Amino acid sequence: MRRRHHFHIDHAGHSVSATVQTGRTAVVEVLVDGKETGHATTHHDHPVTVRIELPTDPPMKASVRATPGPGIPRCVFEAPAIEPHIMSPRPY
């Protein structure tokens, strides 16, 4: 059965959202300020890292590490010079 899980974090004045669709093949989509900037698939519960860029001056490289399972999926936001941050789940 496929389910969609949503996560969010604000960083450097930008909105970063991730959607993890679980199932046999998990799909991860990452949006920055409402625009899709990264996409990845993985099988079963294997973690996947989606590399993104924040539209700062100069652009800042970052990534979202998604773990589809087992259990409830989770996402971690990673950027240079900061500790990884767990992204907050969203109920929609």
ZIMOQUI-V230084 format. One line per field, one symbol per residue. psi: psi as a letter, one per 40 degrees, with the letter a starting at -180 (. if undefined). burial: + if it has 24 or more other ideal C-beta (glycine too) atoms within 12 Angstrom, else -. Layout:
BEGIN
psi = ???
burial = ???
END
This chain:
BEGIN
psi = hhihhiiiihhfeihhiihhhiadhhhhhhhhfehheihiiihbehiihhhihhfihiihiiihhhhdaiahiiihhhiieiiihhhhihe.
burial = ----+++++-++-+++++++++---+++++++----++-+-+----++++-+++-----+-+++++++----+++++++-------+-----
END
